[in-house]
């Protein structure tokens, strides 16, 4: 039986990964901060799917906690077959805001450094066994110039593509998942309403995760869910960067009229 580890697995996209991976028979390792929620999910998933669920309380902005997860990922007696680096939170603070530095630091630790360290540890362990997969959560924001969050997600995309190249021929896969706007707690927990977005922009988490796992099974390196978002990203990829900067300024201006406040790191699972 395979074992899948999901960081940020107590809500949103991460919770849906836990559900769908358990439904296909994987044992689960959940990494998150909310111990009560993890305990409830463990009981529910084990009862519904008959799999084993291990929970690890960790804050991935703390390097000692990342080291703890690294040790678990590298454990040869309890191998992790799929690592889903999902943990993260919305960052809508301005780059020039002097009060936002702590938030930006935390974002880099959780969504960049932890992804790098855990991916490297998993890659080494999986390479030694000759099989495994790493799925890193990027975003459609990787193609849009809207501050530090976009920069972080662009890094995740490029990093994962480089990791995939390094793992070529080893039996280990790496894939970046680049969703658009998803119906989860992610935005509401950061007090982001996104009132300016029409309904057709949104993706259901169930659809997103199902398509992501299908893409991973088919050895995709970059997964973009739904035909609509594939079209948007294709257009963004071939649009001059100057035009994308203009569009990004327009989107940011529209968002700023709707969404308050900017500095809430509450979206992390």
Secondary structure by P-SEA (a helix, b strand, c coil): cbbbbbcccccaaaaaaaaaaaaabbbbbbbcccaaaaaaaaaaaaaaccbbbbbbbbccccaaaaaaaaaaaacccccccbbbccbbbbbccccccccaaaaaaaaaaaccaaaaaaaaaaaaaaaaacccbbbbbbcccccccccaaaaaaaaaaaaaaaaaaaaccccbbbbbbbbcccccccccccccccccccccccccaaaaaaaaaaaaaaccccccccaaaaaaaaaaaaccaaaaaaaaaaaaaaaaacccccccccccc
